[in-house]
Every structure is written in structure tokens, then in C-alpha cells.
Amino acid sequence: MELKQVILVRTDIKLSAGKMAAQVAHAAVNCVMKSDNDLVREWNSFGAKKVVLKVKNDGELHKYEQAAKDAGLKTCVISDAGLTEVPAGTETCMGIGPDKEEKIDDITSSLSVF
């Protein structure tokens, strides 16, 4: 069984590479913390595959969040603290999984890789 995690990043807000990396890391870690421990161990034992994908805006982010939740996937939307580049509360990205690759792909396959 192939497992992966995806992080959806908004493209309508301009984040520096470092800021985007930090936000993606927050999403990855927070989703793992919400996930089943056995699933996380299996995912990690095969390299902990992660893919970063683009979404246009917060509306699209929430559309995918709802679809993932409806499919029974773990999600985590990241809201920035507002200390550097964006206002406090700005939702920058969202993690999905880890979970079965095909289950995640059923929802996110139309999105482009960052």
C-alpha cells in the first residue's frame, strides 16, 4: 500500500521561500500529530512521501479541505501568527494525510505541483 501526505499552498499570497517552507512544515507536522500512529509508522518506514501542491486562494483551499474530510482524511489548515510577512490569521496552507495515495489522489489529482 502506497502512502503519502500532501500540502496545499495558496498561490494568491506572496510568501518568501523560507516562510512557505515553515508553513508547509507546520502543516506536515500537525497532520501527523492528528493521524493514527500505526499509519504514521508505516508511512515513515517507506520514506514519508510528501507532495506540495498549488491552490489559487482560501476558497479553493476550503473546497479541498471539505472534500478530504468527506473522504475521511485527516486535514490541518495552518493560520499564520502574523509576526512577519502576512496578517495574523491568514490561512496559508493545509495538510492532508498521511493516508493511502489513491484516496488522496482521488481528491487532489487535478492540482499542480509547487
Beta strands, then each sheet from edge to edge (+ up, - down):
strand 1: 3-10
strand 2: 50-55
strand 3: 75-79
strand 4: 91-100
sheet 1: 2+ 1+ 4- 3+
end
